[in-house]
Amino acid sequence: MSSIAMSSSAPEESRAVDRGRFALVGLATVVAAVIANVVVFYMGSALVGYDPEFVVLKNVSATILFTLVPAIGAVLLYVLLLRFTRNPVQVFTISAAVVFVVTLIPDFAYIPTVPGASVGQTAILVLMHVVAAGVIVGMLTTHARPQSR
């Protein structure tokens, strides 16, 4: 019986995450995702030219908000997965893929019905999802991996 108890606690003992380092990586992840999508917003504006009627891309503040909140949520989820799962990188990557697909549903189902929407603007929104997901998953799973003791 004691060998079972020892083996169930072993994975938690063998993983360590420096909280200060994780806080920096988490903050850097959020900032990098927001900056990347702000760049996509302005590049998209130059390439596609946003329709002023299309409120979703009317100004950069919506892009910032809709990147900031999910990025913070992703960092918080990842810290919980680091604490409570045996394979946080795999669980986070799979979860992120599912969330990514789900967040694309409004882009294809609702956004085309919004006044001023165009295929180009929808493509920019989809690109923003891709960029944010790539930055968030890439940075967290690369720079905030659990370390073996």
C-alpha positions, 0 to 999 in steps of 0.5 A: 500500500505504501508503494502506491502512495509513493508512486502517486506522489512521485510525479509531483515531487519530480516536477518543479516550476520556478514561480518567479520565472513562470510569472515573467514567462506568463506576463511576456506571453500575454504581452507578446500575444497582444503586440503580435495581434496589434501588428496583425491589426495594422497590417490587415488595415493596410492590406484589406482596408477595414470598412468603418461599418464593421465594428469588430475591427473599427479600432485596435482596442477590441483587438487588444481586449479580445487578445488580452483576456484569453491570453491571461486565461491561458496562462492561468489554465497552464499554471493549474495544469502544471500543478495538477496534471502529469503532462501539462504540456500535452494537456494544454496543447490539446485544450488550446487546439479545442479552444482554437477551433471553438473560437473560430465558429463565430468568425465563420457563422456570425461575423459574415452577418455583421454590417460591413463584414468582408471576406478579407476582414474575416480572414484577418480575424482568423489570422489573429486567432492563429497568431494569438494561439501560436504565440501563447501555446509556443511561449508557454510550452517552450519557456514554462515547461516543468523542470525535473529535480 
